[in-house]
Amino acid sequence: MPSGQRIMRLGRYGHNSMDPLQIYKNKTVLVTGHTGFKGSWLSIWLKELKANVIGFSLKEWNNDYVFKNARLNERVIDERGDVTDYDRLSQVFLRYKPEIIFHLAAQPLVRESYIDPVKTFSVNMIGTVNVLECIRKFDCVKSGIIITTDKCYKNKEQKEGYKETDELGGDDPYSTSKAAAELTIESYRKSFFASLGKLVASARAGNSIGGGDFSKDRLIPDCVSALKNNRPIKLRNCMSVRPWQHVLEPIYGYLLLGVRLSNDEKEFAQAWNFGPEKESIISVAGIADLVIKNWEEGEWQDIHDPGDLRESKFLTLDISKTKERLKWKPRWNIEKAIEKTISWYKNVNEYNTYKLCSQQINEYLNDK
């Protein structure tokens, strides 16, 4: 072998032995909201990385299809409770001594926030405060990634993507609660974490799509439900534009952030955007068209009601900082994201859910 040449051993996912995600092996990682759509995918990925995963979620959660059918309760430590209950949450920290925290537990729906604003503010603000307090008080914790949303920005319906330094705010209770969470994270970072040597970042991701989302008032679940029942897809805001991306895109970003923080790289303890490239930013109608194309049948109807609850028409993110500094970039364009999503829904059953998710993680990592 020539001098200086190294053998690159391929692991299960086709990546080499220098993969930074190997840092999670044998690490104790706490995932709040582990029974949800995104939390379940993250928990599966962490298990594939051989992390010791502690999950903390409500006793009952209606969007837990992946969690239940992947039998994650048999693969992770499954703790139940409410993030607004500090005493219950702190018991989990005390018992398991997690090193890395991924905080995803939230009230995640804009329309639900109009129906129950008190719950929305309580979960998204007080729940975040409680997680930050546990990070502050428990010496075992070295780093945390708090997941907020792209909707934390004060939406001015601008065509340019929002940067991490842009103004925060919101009109609806959901957006406002997430903007408040971001301000709280920054306050804890400056008031406590800097002196304690703890590194906490926030992640602002665009609209995540993928297999296993069955939440109400979300586009892909509504599309799949309609098509399965041979009904037209009903679109409330067909011309609204969002930064759609496959769920694995931001999750990979969260994992990379965790690596940087675990390596004590202090400059990564800040806010980060995760969204698609500009060419993948399309309208609700465009998404419905792609879903129908991959389903190979169906149609959609515009049921817009001018008197309906207000939602922003245009929202997109500037991901230049994340691409340049975190070395993260989207791997699947919107066509590929929809293809993988619809393939998942067509092929999933109660016996193959974990395998199907693992397979798509594998496929994602092998696409550069």
N, C-alpha and C positions, 0 to 999 in steps of 0.2 A: 504494500500500500504506500503511495507517495507520501512524503513528509507533509505533515499538517492536515492530511485528509482524515475526516472523521466518519465513523459509521453512524448513520441516522436510523435508529430503530423505530419502526412504525408501531404505534399502539393500536388499540381497538378501533379508534376513529380515523386511522390513517394519518394522524399527525405524529410528529417526531418526538423523541424523548425529551427535547428541550421545551416542550409545550408549557407555557407559564401556568396553565390551569392545574397542573400537577400539584401546585401549592395547596390545593384543597384536600388532598389525600390525608385522611386521619384527623383533619381539622374538625372541631366542634362548631357547627354553624346553626344559628337560629334563624328560621324563616317565619315571620308572622304573616298570616294570611295564606298558609301553605295549602289550604283546601280549595282555594280559588283557582280560576283559570290560569293566570300567570304564575301564581305560587306553586301550583302542581307541576307545571313544566320546569320551573326552577329547581324544585325538589328532586325531580327525576334526574336532571342534569347533574346535580350535586351528588346524588347517589351513584351515578355512573362514574363520577370522579372519585368515588370511595370516601366521601366526606361523612362524618357523623352528623346526621341532620336531626335537629329538634324543630318540630312544627308547633305553632301556637295559633289557634283560630277559634272562632265561635263554635259552640256545640253544634249548631245547625247552620248550614250555608247552602243556598239553593243553586249555586253554580259550581258544584263539586263533582261533576261527572268524571273528570280525569282522575281526581283523587280516589274516588270510590272504585272505579273500574280498573285502575292500575294497582289497586290494593296497597296504596301507599301507607295505610295504617299499619301494615305488616313490615314495611321497609324503613320507616322513620319513627322516631319517638313522637307520638301523636298526643300533644297536650291541648286541652281546650280551655277557653276563657275569653274574656273581653279585654281588648287593649285599653279600654277606658277604666279598667279596674287595676290600679297600680299594684295593690297588694298581691293579687293573683299573678300578675305579670312578673313581679319581682321574685316570687317563689320559683318560677321557672329558671330565672337567671341564677338564683342561689343554688338550685339543685343541680343544674347541668353545666354551669360555668362556660357559656359559649364564648368563643374567641372572635367570631365574625357575625354581624347581624345584617340580615336583609329584611327591611321593614316594608311589607306590601299590604298589610291589613288596612282596609279602608272601606268607606262607602263610595263606590266608584262610578255612580251613575248621575248624570246631569239632571235628567227628568225626575229621578227619585229625590234629588235634593230639594226640588220645589215642593214635593209631597211631604217630606219630613226633614226640614232644615235643621231642627235641633239635633237629630241623630247625626246628620251629615257633619255639622260643626263639631259635635262631641267626638265622633270617631276620628275624623281627619285632623283635628287640632289637638284635643286632649290626648287622644291615643298616641299621636306623634310625640307630644311632651313626655308621656309616660315612658316611651321607648328611649328617648334621649336621657331621661333621668336615670334609667337603669344602666345605660351605657356610661353615664357619668359616675355612678356610685359603685359599680362592680368592676373590680380590678382585672377580672378575667377578660373583659372585652377590650380588644385592641383597635377594632375598626367597625364602622357601620356604613351601610348604604341605604339611604331612605328614599323610597320610590314615591315621587309625587306625580306630576303630569305636565304635558305641554300646555294644558289649560290654565296653568298658574300665571301666565302672562296676561297683562291687560290687553285685551284684544281690540285692536284698532282697525281690523279688517284690511290690514296692509298686505300687499303682495309679497314683500320681502319676508324671509324667515326670521323669526324672533331669535335674538342672541341671548346668551346667559346673562348678560349685563342689562338687558332691557327691563322696562318697568313691569312690576308684578301687580296683579289685581284681578278682579272678576266681577261680573254682574250677577250671575247666578250663584246660589249658595255653594255648590260644588267647587267652582273655580275659585271663589273667595276663600273657602276653607283650605284649599291647596296652596294658594298664595300665602295665607297666614302660616301654614306649615313650613313653607320655605323660609319665611322671615324668622320663624322660631328656630329652625336649624342653624341659620346664620348667627342668631343670638347665642345659642349654646356653643357654637364653634368659637366665637370670640370671647365669650364670658367664662367658659369652663375648659373646653377641650384643648385649647392651645397650651394651657399651663399643665394639663394632665398628660399630654403626649398622646392623646387619642385622636384618631383621624376619622372624620365622618364626611361623606359626600352625599349629595342629593342627585337623583336621576330624573330627568324630565323627558318622558318618552311620548311619542306620538301614538295614534290609535293602533293598538295591537290586535292582529287577527291571527287565527290559527285553529287547528282542531281542538275541540273540547270546550269551546265557549258556548254556553247555553243561557247566557244572561238575557233578561228581558231588555227591550229598547236598545239593542245593539244590532248593527246592520247585518253582519254575517249570520248570527243565530236566526234573525228574522228571515233572511233569505233561505237558509237551509230548511227551516220549519215550513215555509210556504211551498218550496219545491217538493219536499217529501210528501206533502199533502195535496199536491197537484193544484195549488192555488197561485194566483199572481202574487209577486212580491210587491208589497205596498211601501212606497217611499214617501216619507214626510217632507224631506228636504233634499230633493234629487240633485240640486245644483250646488249644495254645500261641498266644500273641499276640505279634506283633512290629510294629515301626514300618515297614511296607512303603511303598516309594515308587519311582516310576520313576527309573531311573538318571540321567536328565537333570536331576532336581531337585538332588541334591547336587553334580553336576558344575557346574551353573550357580553354585551357592554357592561352589565352589572357585575358579571364575573371578572371581567378584566379590571374594573375599578377595585374590586375586592383584592385582587392580586397586588395592585399598586399600593393600596393602603396597608396591606399586610407586610409589604416590603418597606414600610415606613417612608414612603415617598410623599412628603407633606404637601407638595404642590398639587396633589390630586384630591385633596380634601376641599372640594368646592362643588359647584353645580355643573351638570353636564347634560347636553341635549342628545337624544337618540331618535333619529327619524330617517326617512328615506331620502334618496337622491331626488333632485327636482323633477326628473322625467317620470318618477313614480307617484307624484302627487296629483291625484285625480279626484273627480267628483263622486258623490254617492251613486249617481246613475252609471258612471264608468265602472265602479266596483260591481254593481248589479249586472251589468253587461258581461263582465268577465266571469262572474259566478255562473250565469246562465250558459255561457260558452263552455265552461268546464263541466257543468252538470249535463250538458247536451240536450237540454229542453227547458222551457219555461218562458215567462214574460214578467215585466214589472209595470206597475201603475203609479202615477203621481197622485198622491192624496194630500198634497200640501194644504194646510189650513192656516190662513193669515192670522187667525186668532189663537193659534197654538202657542205653547210655551216657547219663549225666545231662546234660540241657540245661534251661535255665531255662524256666519256663512263661509268665512275663509280663515284658515289657520294652518300655518306651516312653520317649520323650525329651520334655523341655521345650524348645521352640524359641522361646520368647518373646524371649530376648536377641537371637538371630539375626534375627528378624523386625523388632525395634525398632531395632537398631543397624546391622545390615548391610543392612537394607531388602530382605531376601530373604524370600520366602514360597512355599509350595507352589502350583503352578499347576494340577496335575492331581490330582484326588481318586483314590481307589483304583479306582473303576469305570473312570475314563478311563485310568489307568495300565495296568490289565489289558487294556483294549480295544486300546491302542496296542501293547502287548507281543504279544498274540496275533495282531494284524494283521501285525506284523513277521514272526513265524514263519511265517505262512501265505503271505506274499508274497515272502519273500527267496529269492534264488538266487545262484549264484556270480558272476553278472554285474551284479547290481543292488545289492549290499550297501552300497557307499559311498553311492550315490544314495538308498537307502532310509533310511539313518542321517541323512544330510544333510536329507532331507525331514522327518523327525520332529523334528530340531533346529529347523527352520524353523517347523513347526507349534507346537512348544513355545514359541518366542519370540513367536509371534503370539497366544498365549493368555494373557490377563492375569488 
